[in-house]
Amino acid sequence: METTLSAAASEMAEACADCSTEFMIGARFCHTCGLRRPAMMTVRADAARMAGIWVRNVKSALSQPAAIAASWRKVSLPGWVRYLHFHEIKRWVGLPTAALIAFMIGLGCVAGAIGVSLVYRASNLAEFQAIQMWRIEWLLAATASFVAGILLKKTSDSDKEE
């Protein structure tokens, strides 16, 4: 009896399509909304077909890297996009790679602290305190990232002479 039940349950959907409630073991109907439990046979067939398409596309992409590179070279971008290139920013700011990454993470954390202020509004004291804690956490992360960037910055030769 148990082997029949587990075999039947493995061929059925795991969650209700209507209310997203997980079906009880061996149930033919959703215990929350009453929708009939569908079979998963079409899902398995679709998944197998999608996996086959994925494998074919990946194999064709890996077999022709020069064609892919040539197609990317045909894409025209505006002139200002070259300033977004990481090495161009690195040269412009004058920081080594690790320090620049730490600086960018710090800027992202400052943006997160500002975003908390813009997204959330407090309606009582508990919410205000929670929002302040989120801001503090973002700003602490920014501070740690900026300190890491300072520590990772290499001293230049002119600084060593003085």
C-alpha positions as CSV (number, residue, x, y, z in Angstrom):
1,M,0.0,0.0,0.0
2,E,2.8,2.4,0.9
3,T,4.7,1.8,-2.3
4,T,1.6,2.5,-4.3
5,L,1.0,5.7,-2.4
6,S,4.6,7.0,-2.8
7,A,4.6,6.1,-6.5
8,A,1.3,8.0,-7.0
9,A,2.5,11.0,-5.0
10,S,5.7,11.3,-6.9
11,E,3.7,11.7,-10.2
12,M,1.6,14.5,-8.8
13,A,2.3,18.2,-8.4
14,E,3.9,19.3,-5.1
15,A,2.1,22.6,-4.6
16,C,-1.3,24.0,-5.6
17,A,-1.4,26.2,-8.7
18,D,-4.2,28.3,-7.3
19,C,-3.1,29.1,-3.7
20,S,0.6,27.8,-3.7
21,T,-0.1,25.6,-0.7
22,E,1.9,22.4,-0.5
23,F,-0.2,19.3,-1.0
24,M,-0.5,16.8,1.9
25,I,1.0,13.4,1.2
26,G,-1.3,11.3,-1.0
27,A,-3.9,14.1,-1.3
28,R,-5.8,14.4,-4.5
29,F,-7.2,17.9,-3.6
30,C,-5.8,21.0,-2.0
31,H,-6.7,21.1,1.7
32,T,-6.8,25.0,1.5
33,C,-8.8,25.8,-1.7
34,G,-10.1,22.4,-2.8
35,L,-8.5,22.5,-6.3
36,R,-7.8,19.1,-7.8
37,R,-4.1,18.1,-7.7
38,P,-2.7,18.0,-11.3
39,A,-0.3,15.4,-12.6
40,M,3.3,16.4,-13.2
41,M,3.7,14.4,-16.4
42,T,3.5,17.6,-18.6
43,V,5.9,19.4,-16.4
44,R,8.5,16.7,-16.7
45,A,8.1,16.6,-20.5
46,D,8.5,20.4,-20.7
47,A,11.5,20.3,-18.4
48,A,13.2,17.6,-20.5
49,R,12.5,19.5,-23.7
50,M,13.9,22.7,-22.2
51,A,17.0,20.9,-21.0
52,G,17.5,19.6,-24.5
53,I,17.2,23.1,-26.0
54,W,19.6,24.4,-23.4
55,V,22.2,21.7,-24.1
56,R,22.0,22.3,-27.9
57,N,22.4,26.0,-27.5
58,V,25.3,25.8,-25.1
59,K,27.1,23.2,-27.2
60,S,26.7,25.4,-30.3
61,A,27.9,28.5,-28.4
62,L,31.0,26.7,-27.1
63,S,31.8,25.3,-30.5
64,Q,31.8,28.7,-32.2
65,P,33.4,31.3,-29.8
66,A,34.8,33.4,-32.7
67,A,31.3,33.8,-34.2
68,I,29.9,35.0,-30.9
69,A,32.8,37.5,-30.5
70,A,32.2,38.8,-34.0
71,S,28.5,39.3,-33.4
72,W,29.3,41.3,-30.2
73,R,31.7,43.5,-32.1
74,K,28.9,44.4,-34.5
75,V,26.9,45.9,-31.6
76,S,27.3,49.7,-31.6
77,L,27.3,51.5,-28.3
78,P,27.2,55.2,-27.5
79,G,30.6,56.9,-27.0
80,W,30.1,57.7,-23.3
81,V,29.9,53.9,-22.5
82,R,33.7,53.6,-22.7
83,Y,33.9,55.7,-19.5
84,L,32.0,53.0,-17.7
85,H,34.8,50.5,-18.4
86,F,36.4,49.4,-15.1
87,H,40.0,50.1,-16.2
88,E,39.0,53.6,-17.4
89,I,37.4,54.3,-14.0
90,K,40.4,52.8,-12.2
91,R,42.8,55.1,-14.2
92,W,40.6,58.1,-13.7
93,V,40.2,57.7,-9.9
94,G,43.9,56.5,-9.5
95,L,43.2,53.6,-7.1
96,P,44.4,50.0,-7.4
97,T,41.8,47.4,-8.2
98,A,41.1,46.1,-4.7
99,A,40.8,49.6,-3.3
100,L,38.5,50.7,-6.1
101,I,36.2,47.7,-5.6
102,A,36.0,48.4,-1.8
103,F,35.2,52.1,-2.7
104,M,32.4,51.0,-5.0
105,I,31.0,48.7,-2.4
106,G,31.1,51.5,0.1
107,L,29.3,53.8,-2.3
108,G,26.7,51.1,-2.8
109,C,26.2,50.8,1.0
110,V,25.7,54.6,1.2
111,A,23.1,54.3,-1.5
112,G,21.5,51.6,0.5
113,A,21.3,53.8,3.5
114,I,19.7,56.6,1.4
115,G,17.4,54.1,-0.2
116,V,16.1,52.9,3.2
117,S,15.2,56.6,3.9
118,L,13.4,56.9,0.7
119,V,11.5,53.6,0.7
120,Y,10.4,53.1,4.3
121,R,8.3,55.5,6.3
122,A,7.8,55.1,10.1
123,S,4.3,55.3,11.5
124,N,5.2,54.5,15.1
125,L,8.3,54.4,17.4
126,A,9.1,50.7,16.8
127,E,9.1,51.2,13.0
128,F,11.3,54.3,13.4
129,Q,13.8,52.4,15.5
130,A,13.9,49.6,13.0
131,I,14.5,52.0,10.1
132,Q,17.3,53.7,12.1
133,M,18.9,50.3,12.7
134,W,18.8,49.5,9.0
135,R,20.4,52.8,8.2
136,I,23.1,52.2,10.9
137,E,23.8,48.8,9.4
138,W,24.2,50.2,5.9
139,L,26.4,53.0,7.1
140,L,28.6,50.6,9.2
141,A,29.0,48.4,6.1
142,A,30.0,51.6,4.1
143,T,32.5,52.6,6.8
144,A,34.1,49.1,6.8
145,S,34.3,49.1,3.1
146,F,35.9,52.5,2.9
147,V,38.4,51.5,5.7
148,A,39.2,48.4,3.7
149,G,39.8,50.5,0.6
150,I,42.1,52.8,2.5
151,L,44.1,49.8,3.9
152,L,44.3,48.2,0.4
153,K,45.6,51.4,-1.2
154,K,49.2,51.1,-2.2
155,T,51.4,54.0,-1.3
156,S,52.9,55.8,-4.3
157,D,56.7,56.3,-4.8
158,S,56.3,60.1,-4.1
159,D,54.7,59.4,-0.7
160,K,57.6,57.2,0.3
161,E,60.2,59.9,-0.4
162,E,58.5,62.4,2.0
